[in-house]
Amino acid sequence: MNQMLVTAPLVEGRDHFLRCADEIGRRLCRDALREGDSINWLRTEPEQRENLPQLLVRPVGADLYQGAAGIALFLAMLHQRTGDRLVARTVEQALTLAAAGSGKAGFYTGDAGIGALFISIGLLLGRDGLVESGLERVAQAATMPDAATLDLLDGAAGLVPLLLTLARHHDRLDFHERALALGDTILAAAQVTPEGLCWPSQAEMPAASGFAHGGSGFLPALASLHLANGEARWAEALTAALRYQRGHFDRQARNWPDYRDGVGNPSSRPSFGASWCHGAAGIGRSRLWLLAAGAQESLLGEELEAALHSVAAALSQPAGPLPTDFSYCHGIAGMADLLLDAGLWLGRPELTALAAAAGYRGIERHAIPRVPWPCALRGIGEQPGLMTGLAGIGHFYLRLHDPLAAGSLLLPDPYLGTRNIPMGGTTR
């Protein structure tokens, strides 16, 4: 899909979007905790202790999702555009913090994502040693025990596309073989039903269709495996997974049901969301990926249209008295990101205009009056991270400023949307 965007109509030349990203980046640098050459940021999270809800303040970890790797990525891409020296220094310090590792395997939440950060920043800055370090970190992550965790956010479904892309661009046969092994793990864990193939997380409710933890998150992995070696079993599994999700699609709501309540427990009354993690934005992202990869099935286009309809409706709702989450994972940025890429790929300026309108709304409600940006945990205040907070919001504004130079982060991509993709061979 990245290559296809080259001929797409642009949303570019909007310096107010870059100024907003720059203000967010400067704030992340200003609010960092520094001691000598060491750096960290604080995040707040809820926790139950002795059956009482509490808010705990902790330093961020190393990962992409809400840790130092995600912050470093945004700041590095910002520095490429502004040249700010404080931002450059903060990137180097954040890379050191990320290098400590997470102890987990996943793309968004583990060392595979940290490896991708090193690869993308190494290519961005022309530092071959950092690229090699990133490749080895991905190799180590792919063999961790929790690499066999299934979903896109934490496990195999996120690792497979990453490994296959790196195998192709960096001549790493071991990555190809490990991706096949993880694909076998995905198939072995699937539940075969009369409706099709699914991956239920809880026996008491239907399997989710969402992207971060549900069935749609497995589609890029299965399609990537089929494209990589042509075995029919991957295409058959992909078809069966789509059939299951189509069986649960609600035609009246024009959306896929979420069988959880507000805190993630099973619910007999489904809801219909639009977020990247569990709702239409993520499900639509999976369909857009399949279409851009060359899939010809007409139902995929219809499903993408349904997802775009749900996301556009969510973004077009009048602003309420409470601030709406603006994050990538749960909020406005993640929804608008799909509209931006779909508009570019389909040549639909009305979709890119809706994405830009979401950006304008954020500037008017938060940047100009200097009101805190609403992040993924409502009522807890600003968070620094990429998928849950300021780094991701800032990255979204870089995308609005120039979407061809800043690609989406909402698919497992070893180059993290930097567009610095090697044209074959290795970096050695």
Secondary structure, DSSP 4 states (H G I P E B T S, - for coil): -TGGGGGS------HHHHHHHHHHHHHHHHH-EEETTEEE-EEEEEEEETTEEEEEEEE--SSTTTSHHHHHHHHHHHHHHH--HHHHHHHHHHHHHHTT--S---TTTSHHHHHHHHHHHHHHHT-HHHHHHHHHHHHHHHTSGGGG--STTTSHHHHHHHHHHHHHHHT-HHHHHHHHHHHHHHHHHPEEETTEEE--SSTTSPPP--SSSSGGGGHHHHHHHHHHH--HHHHHHHHHHHHHHHHH-BTTTTB--EEE-TTS-EEEEEE----TTTSHHHHHHHHHHHHHTT---HHHHHHHHHHHHHHHHHHTSPP-SSPPP--TTTSHHHHHHHHHHHHHHHT-HHHHHHHHHHHHHHIIIIITTTPPPP-SSTTS-----TTTSHHHHHHHHHHHH-TTTS--SSS--TTTT------SS---
